[in-house]
Structure formats: C-alpha cells, structure tokens
C-alpha cells in the first residue's frame, strides 16, 4: 500500500509549532559573523536530529566555525537532493532595534530577530522537513542531504567554499535547494514567486593611485586622492545594459501579469535605448525596486572603501580604494578587470584574495523546477513561478561550479505585503510574519517529498 505523505490539519499545526520553536531557538544563538560561532548552532541542530535517531557530522573549518551534515538514505534510483542554508548572520546594533535582536520576540504578528529572514527561517524549514520525513518513514528514491554551513555572510571561506574544496564527496548531489528566492510578490492580484536559478559573480578589486606628497597649501595635479576621486566617480556611473536570457524570461513572465501599458514598458527594460526611461518611471513610484532591477540589467561596480592620508595638511603619496564588482553570467572577472583598467586612470589594480564563485546559472528544464512550480500552484493556484537572477551572492555559486543544479527557493506567502519585512534582512528590526512560517514549511515539505518519494 502506498505511503501517504499528505499532511492533515493537525499535522500542519504541529509542524508550525515545532518549526517556530526551532526558529526561536536558532535566533537566540548569536552567530554574528564575524566571528561566526556557528558551532553552537550546529550543536543545536545535532541535538534535534539525535532526538529522532538521526546521525550527523559536524565539520569545523576553523575553531568555532561549524558546518553540519546529515543524510536520509533512499533506494539510490535517483541522485541525491541537498538542502542547504547558512547559520551565520550579519551584525545587529541592539540600540537601533525596537526589540533585542537575539531574543526572538513575537509581536504584532511577526517573529522578530536577527536571522529571521536571512536565513535561519530556512534552516528551521529544512530541519523540520527533514525530521518529518524521517518520522513518517516514507520510502525515498533519493538520499536527502542536510547541510548547514558557516560564513555565507563573509567570504564563505569557512563554509560552503570550504565544504566544496575539502568535502565535496559528502554533499555531491543532482539537485540543491538553498536561499535566494521563493518570496511571493503580489502583482495585480496574483503572486509572483522567484526561483533563483542564477546569480551574478562577485569579486573585489583594490585600486591604487600614487603621486607626489607635499604641503597641502600648494596643490598639484598629481594628487593621488584627486585622481582616485575621478576614478571612483567614473566607476559609480551606471554601466551599459546587457541582455541575458534569464532576464528576458523573467520580464516576459512579469509582463504577462501586468495591464497595458505597464506590460509593454516592462518588456523595454532590455532595450538599451528605452531602458533608462522605464527605470526612471519605476523609480518615481518604487525607488528601491528600480535600483534592484537596474542592477540585474548590467554589470556593476560600487566603491566601498577608501584609505589615504595621515595628516590634515599633507598631500599623501598614495591612495587605495576597494570596489565591489558584480558581473552577469557570460562575463568573467578577468575580462571585467581589463575593462575597468581601460576605463579609469589608476596606477595599479589588484584582486583581493577571496574564494568567490563565478557568475552561475542552472537550467530550468529540470524535474526540480517542475516540482517547485507544480507544488506552488497546488497551494496558490493563480501564482506564477519564474526563474530569477539574484543580484547578491549565495552558496549556490559554489555548487553550480561543480555541476550541481542549484536553486534558491524558500516558499513564503503572507497576508502582510513583503515590502513590510523583506527589507529588514541585513537591516534593523529584522522580522518574519508568523503566517508565512506555517505556509512555508508545509510547501517546503511538499516540494521535498514530491521530488524524493
């Protein structure tokens, strides 16, 4: 007799309660990076797994920098699925929050705390799904690998980058689910879900200008700070539009939800002649969304640090600046660096040594994409699931570099508009709606069981 994986109303309530408890406990473990201290969160996950009779392994890439792996075995007829998320969080200045950032406070229909959105909610969803599948004893066609990592909010040196370099055999799989998508964005009465199947490449460059030092009362043209200022001004300008297949698909899906003339305008965003006109119109209504869209249409350079000088009345002999480079699929760090060298007048450009992945993209004509779309439509019949190019960087890039089909998808739908909480990730008063926790973990469970059972 086939095993029944469906969840009753009582199951949903129990799973929500347990997921919420896991999320609260995880938020209360301060894994601010730096220093990380992800080992403490790994110990929590290990205890939760052990309570259900599941063995796990903690791998320390450095003292306190923990990564944890566990596996449910299938019959081997299909290759494994990896459920991955990071345990570290960005810093939170408690004096700027309305609640203590590591207390996991329930208030006003939200759970408040650092990591609630990025991305301990996903850790809790995956952990609960993993435990529920084990409890039910459903026969699996695939192994399901649970892998929570360190250092994603840093350079991934101690997390997924380290895992791929040193323990790829433990996480080798056909498909991987990680962070970077899944939020329901309401548009014209329907929800658009982004399934992150690609992301920009990330790397950092140090620019150096050198000149003549001297008394600042006698200005001259070879002031390295002035030369650097001119270079950074150029690099902060928007670069030209580059058409990519994934953005064409995303904009077509978005246009299908919009009425005339917005649908026609959106389709011009990849037109180099009209793109900035459309972006200006969007910016007048939704400035943040316009900036995000703009970043997805082009390679970008953002100055982030400048260092020069040692006294108010001395022109220094040297100026250094760091720029953050985000490049689209099809571009390489080497080619883009050469473009920058031709664009600006600096003496030297040096790459910063950090193991960041290249631009990456996974195909969408896969079993996993079809399962995600079908399960979402079962729960939200009028929804649209579209591929998405992520403007930031996630652990997925390291996996795609090894030939793994990796998607960023954590289903979230709430009565609260996402604009009221998504922006709090990496910001003050980070919080997640309580109603989306119940929705998210149930949809996640259904995705994993549909793909593996």
C-alpha positions in Angstrom: 0.0 0.0 0.0 1.5 3.4 -1.0 2.8 5.6 1.8 0.6 8.7 2.5 2.8 11.8 2.6 -0.1 14.2 2.9 -0.4 16.4 5.9 -3.6 16.7 7.9 -4.8 20.0 9.6 -3.4 18.6 12.9 -0.1 17.8 11.2 0.2 21.3 9.9 -0.5 22.9 13.3 2.1 20.6 15.0 4.7 21.3 12.3 4.2 25.0 12.5 4.6 24.9 16.3 7.8 22.9 16.1 9.2 25.0 13.3 8.5 28.2 15.2 10.3 26.7 18.2 13.3 25.7 16.2 13.5 29.2 14.6 13.2 30.9 18.0 16.0 28.8 19.4 18.2 29.4 16.4 17.8 33.1 16.5 18.7 33.1 20.2 22.1 31.5 19.3 24.2 34.5 18.4 26.1 33.6 15.2 27.0 37.1 14.2 29.8 37.0 11.6 32.4 37.9 12.5 33.3 35.9 14.5 30.5 33.4 13.5 30.4 30.9 16.3 28.3 28.7 14.0 29.4 25.6 16.0 26.9 26.5 18.7 24.1 26.4 16.1 25.4 23.1 14.7 25.2 21.6 18.2 21.6 22.6 18.4 20.8 21.0 15.1 22.7 17.9 16.1 20.7 17.5 19.2 17.4 17.9 17.3 18.5 15.3 14.8 19.7 12.9 17.5 16.3 13.1 19.3 14.9 11.4 16.1 17.6 8.9 15.9 19.5 10.7 13.0 23.2 10.7 13.0 25.0 13.8 11.9 28.6 15.1 11.5 30.0 18.5 12.4 33.0 19.6 10.4 35.0 22.6 11.8 36.8 24.6 9.2 38.4 26.6 12.0 37.8 26.8 15.7 34.1 27.7 16.3 33.3 27.7 12.5 30.9 24.8 12.3 29.3 23.0 9.3 26.9 20.1 9.9 25.8 17.3 7.6 23.1 14.6 7.9 21.6 12.2 5.4 18.4 10.2 5.0 19.0 7.3 2.7 16.9 6.5 -0.4 17.0 3.4 -2.6 19.5 5.1 -5.0 17.3 5.0 -8.1 17.8 8.8 -8.3 20.7 11.0 -7.3 20.6 12.9 -4.0 18.9 16.2 -3.1 20.8 18.7 -0.9 19.0 21.0 1.5 21.4 23.8 2.3 21.4 27.0 4.3 23.8 29.1 6.3 23.9 29.5 10.0 25.7 32.9 10.4 24.1 36.3 10.4 25.2 39.9 9.9 25.8 42.1 12.9 22.9 43.9 14.7 23.3 47.1 16.7 20.9 46.5 19.6 20.5 50.2 20.3 18.9 50.7 16.9 16.3 47.9 17.3 12.9 48.2 18.9 13.3 44.7 20.4 16.5 42.9 21.4 17.8 41.4 18.2 18.6 37.9 19.7 15.6 37.5 21.9 13.2 36.0 19.2 10.2 38.2 20.3 6.7 37.5 19.0 5.0 40.8 18.4 2.4 42.3 16.0 2.0 39.1 14.0 5.8 38.8 13.4 8.7 36.9 14.9 11.5 39.5 15.4 15.2 38.7 15.4 18.5 38.8 13.5 18.4 36.0 11.0 14.6 35.7 10.9 14.7 36.4 7.1 18.4 35.8 6.3 18.3 32.9 6.7 17.5 31.0 9.9 13.9 30.6 8.8 15.1 28.4 6.0 17.3 26.4 8.4 14.2 25.8 10.5 12.0 24.9 7.5 14.6 22.4 6.2 15.3 20.9 9.6 11.6 20.4 10.3 11.0 18.9 6.8 14.0 16.6 7.3 12.7 15.4 10.7 9.1 15.0 9.4 10.2 12.8 6.5 12.2 10.6 8.9 9.3 10.3 11.3 6.9 9.2 8.6 9.3 6.6 7.2 8.4 7.4 3.6 10.4 5.3 1.1 12.8 7.6 -0.8 14.2 7.4 -4.3 16.9 9.8 -3.4 19.1 10.4 -0.5 18.3 13.7 1.2 21.4 15.5 2.5 21.0 18.3 5.1 23.9 20.7 5.1 24.0 23.9 7.2 27.2 26.0 6.8 29.2 28.8 8.2 30.4 32.1 6.8 28.0 32.8 4.0 27.8 36.4 5.3 31.6 36.6 5.0 33.6 35.2 2.1 32.4 31.5 2.5 36.0 30.7 3.3 34.8 28.6 6.3 31.5 27.4 4.9 30.3 26.2 1.5 33.5 27.2 -0.2 35.5 25.1 2.3 33.0 22.2 2.0 33.3 22.1 -1.8 37.1 22.2 -1.6 37.5 19.6 1.2 34.3 17.5 1.4 32.6 17.6 -1.9 32.1 13.8 -1.7 29.8 14.4 1.3 27.5 16.8 -0.5 27.6 15.5 -4.1 24.1 15.6 -5.5 21.9 16.2 -8.5 19.8 19.0 -7.1 20.3 21.5 -4.3 17.9 23.9 -2.6 19.3 26.9 -0.9 18.5 30.6 -0.2 17.8 33.5 -2.6 14.2 33.2 -3.7 10.7 31.9 -3.1 9.0 35.1 -1.7 5.5 35.7 -3.0 5.4 39.2 -4.6 1.8 40.3 -5.2 1.2 41.8 -8.6 -2.3 42.6 -9.9 -4.0 40.2 -7.6 -1.6 37.3 -8.3 1.6 36.1 -6.6 4.9 36.0 -8.5 7.4 33.6 -7.0 11.1 34.0 -7.9 13.0 30.7 -8.2 16.7 31.8 -8.1 18.5 29.7 -10.7 21.3 32.2 -11.4 23.3 34.8 -9.7 25.9 37.4 -10.5 29.6 36.7 -9.9 31.2 38.6 -7.0 34.7 39.8 -6.7 36.6 42.7 -5.2 39.4 44.9 -6.5 41.8 47.2 -4.9 42.6 50.4 -6.9 45.9 52.2 -6.2 46.9 55.7 -7.2 50.3 57.2 -6.4 51.6 60.7 -6.7 53.7 63.4 -5.1 53.4 64.1 -1.4 53.8 67.6 -0.1 52.2 70.5 1.7 48.5 70.8 1.0 48.8 74.6 0.7 50.5 74.0 -2.7 48.0 71.9 -4.7 49.2 70.0 -7.8 47.7 67.8 -10.5 49.3 64.6 -9.2 47.4 64.3 -6.0 46.5 60.6 -5.7 43.3 61.3 -3.8 42.0 63.6 -6.5 43.0 61.0 -9.2 41.2 58.3 -7.2 38.1 60.5 -6.8 37.9 60.9 -10.6 38.3 57.1 -11.0 35.6 56.3 -8.4 33.2 58.9 -10.0 33.5 57.0 -13.3 33.0 53.6 -11.7 29.9 54.7 -9.8 28.1 55.6 -13.1 25.6 53.0 -14.4 27.2 50.7 -17.0 25.5 49.7 -20.2 22.6 47.3 -20.4 23.4 43.7 -21.2 20.7 41.4 -22.4 20.5 37.9 -20.8 18.2 35.1 -21.5 17.2 34.7 -17.8 16.2 38.4 -17.5 14.2 38.1 -20.8 12.2 35.2 -19.3 11.6 37.0 -16.0 10.5 40.2 -17.7 8.2 38.2 -20.0 6.6 36.5 -17.1 6.2 39.8 -15.2 4.7 41.5 -18.3 2.1 38.7 -18.5 0.8 39.8 -15.1 0.6 43.5 -15.8 -2.1 45.5 -17.6 -1.4 47.8 -20.6 0.7 49.9 -20.9 2.9 48.6 -18.0 3.3 45.3 -19.7 4.8 46.9 -22.8 7.0 49.2 -20.7 8.5 46.3 -18.7 9.4 44.5 -21.9 11.5 47.5 -22.9 13.8 47.2 -19.9 16.3 45.2 -22.0 16.2 47.8 -24.8 19.3 49.9 -24.4 17.6 53.0 -25.8 14.4 52.9 -23.6 15.6 51.0 -20.5 16.6 54.1 -18.5 13.3 55.9 -19.4 11.4 52.9 -18.0 13.6 52.7 -14.9 13.1 56.5 -14.2 9.3 55.9 -14.3 9.6 52.9 -11.9 11.9 54.9 -9.6 9.3 57.6 -9.2 6.9 55.1 -7.6 9.2 52.4 -6.2 12.8 53.7 -5.9 14.3 50.5 -4.3 12.7 48.2 -6.8 14.0 50.3 -9.6 17.6 50.1 -8.3 17.3 46.3 -7.9 16.0 46.0 -11.5 18.8 48.2 -12.8 21.4 46.1 -11.1 20.1 43.0 -12.8 20.4 44.5 -16.2 24.1 45.3 -16.1 27.5 44.6 -14.6 28.0 46.8 -11.6 30.9 48.4 -9.7 30.4 50.0 -6.3 33.1 51.8 -4.4 33.0 50.6 -0.8 36.2 51.7 1.0 38.9 54.4 0.6 42.1 54.8 2.5 44.5 57.7 2.2 46.3 60.3 4.1 47.7 60.7 7.6 47.5 64.4 8.3 45.2 67.3 7.5 47.8 69.5 5.8 49.8 66.8 3.9 49.0 65.5 0.4 49.7 61.8 0.7 51.8 59.8 -1.8 49.3 57.0 -2.1 45.5 56.3 -2.1 43.8 52.9 -2.1 40.1 52.1 -2.7 38.1 48.9 -2.8 35.4 48.3 -5.4 32.7 45.6 -5.3 32.2 44.1 -8.7 29.1 42.1 -9.6 29.1 40.5 -13.1 26.4 38.8 -15.1 26.5 35.3 -16.5 28.8 35.3 -19.6 31.3 37.7 -18.1 34.5 36.7 -16.3 36.4 38.5 -13.6 39.5 38.7 -15.8 37.7 40.3 -18.7 35.8 42.7 -16.5 39.0 43.8 -14.7 40.5 44.6 -18.1 37.5 46.8 -18.9 38.0 48.7 -15.7 41.7 49.2 -16.4 40.8 50.8 -19.7 38.1 53.0 -18.1 40.0 54.7 -15.3 43.4 56.3 -14.7 44.9 54.5 -11.7 48.4 53.1 -11.3 47.6 49.5 -10.2 44.6 47.2 -9.8 44.9 44.2 -7.6 42.4 41.5 -6.9 41.5 40.7 -3.3 42.1 37.1 -2.5 38.7 35.7 -1.6 37.2 32.4 -2.9 34.1 33.9 -4.5 32.3 31.9 -7.2 31.9 33.0 -10.9 28.6 34.1 -12.3 26.5 30.9 -12.4 23.3 29.7 -13.8 21.3 26.4 -13.6 18.8 25.3 -16.3 15.1 25.4 -15.6 14.1 22.5 -17.8 14.5 20.1 -14.9 12.5 17.9 -12.7 13.1 20.1 -9.7 11.9 23.3 -11.3 8.7 21.4 -12.5 8.1 20.1 -9.0 8.5 23.5 -7.4 6.1 25.1 -9.9 3.5 22.3 -9.5 3.6 22.3 -5.7 3.3 26.1 -5.5 0.4 26.1 -7.9 -1.3 23.4 -5.8 -1.1 25.8 -2.8 -1.6 29.0 -4.7 -3.4 28.2 -7.9 -3.1 31.7 -9.6 0.6 32.0 -8.9 3.4 32.4 -11.4 6.8 30.8 -10.7 9.6 32.4 -12.7 13.4 31.9 -12.9 15.3 34.7 -11.2 18.8 36.2 -11.5 19.9 37.1 -7.9 21.8 40.4 -7.6 23.7 39.2 -4.5 25.8 36.1 -3.9 24.8 32.9 -2.1 26.3 29.5 -1.5 24.7 28.3 -4.7 27.5 29.6 -6.9 30.0 27.1 -5.3 27.6 24.3 -6.0 26.9 25.3 -9.6 30.7 25.5 -10.2 30.7 21.7 -9.5 27.9 20.9 -12.0 25.1 20.8 -9.4 21.7 22.2 -10.4 21.1 24.6 -7.5 18.0 26.8 -6.9 17.4 29.4 -4.3 13.8 28.8 -3.1 12.2 29.1 0.3 8.4 29.5 -0.2 6.9 32.4 1.7 3.4 33.9 1.4 1.8 36.2 3.9 -1.2 38.5 4.4 1.4 41.1 5.1 2.9 42.8 2.0 6.5 41.7 1.5 7.7 45.3 1.4 7.0 45.5 5.2 9.5 42.8 6.1 11.9 41.7 3.3 13.8 45.0 3.5 14.7 44.2 7.2 17.1 41.5 6.2 20.6 42.9 7.0 18.7 45.9 8.5 17.1 47.0 11.7 14.1 45.1 13.2 14.5 42.1 11.0 11.3 40.0 11.3 9.2 37.4 9.6 5.4 37.1 9.5 4.1 34.2 11.6 1.6 33.2 9.0 4.3 32.6 6.4 6.1 30.2 8.7 3.2 27.8 8.6 2.8 28.2 4.8 6.5 28.0 4.0 7.3 24.8 5.9 4.3 22.9 4.5 5.1 23.9 1.0 8.7 23.0 1.5 7.7 19.6 2.9 5.5 19.0 -0.2 8.3 20.0 -2.6 10.9 17.7 -1.0 8.5 14.7 -0.7 7.3 15.2 -4.3 10.9 15.3 -5.6 12.2 12.4 -3.4 9.4 10.0 -2.6 
